[in-house]
Amino acid sequence: MRVIDFHSHIVPGRYPAAPASCSEPNWPSMEKIDDQHSRMMIAGRQFRVFESFYWNAAERIARLDEEDIAVQVISPLPELLSYWLAPDAAEAITDLS
């Protein structure tokens, strides 16, 4: 039987800094803890700690193999979409890559 995981998130190991013209206090960021962990910060507070398989494709594939998952559908963590940002900051975040 093929197992399909259709609810999985991807998180970047690093997140782009806010542009100099943006003074949004709730801009999300990722702080590296070590080679295997980073913490997401929002408004200067830790939101969550993530393991590296969230951004490392080889690690994610190895984990899928260990768990006998054939396919995984990934989407960004909702907090990365930053719905709470002011309109000018929201526009700036959509322009970053």
Secondary structure as GFF3:
##gff-version 3
##sequence-region A 1 97
A	DSSP	beta_strand	4	10	.	.	.	ID=ss1
A	DSSP	beta_strand	29	34	.	.	.	ID=ss2
A	DSSP	beta_strand	37	42	.	.	.	ID=ss3
A	DSSP	beta_strand	45	51	.	.	.	ID=ss4
A	DSSP	three_ten_helix	52	54	.	.	.	ID=ss5
A	DSSP	alpha_helix	57	66	.	.	.	ID=ss6
A	DSSP	beta_strand	71	76	.	.	.	ID=ss7
A	DSSP	alpha_helix	78	81	.	.	.	ID=ss8
A	DSSP	alpha_helix	87	95	.	.	.	ID=ss9
###
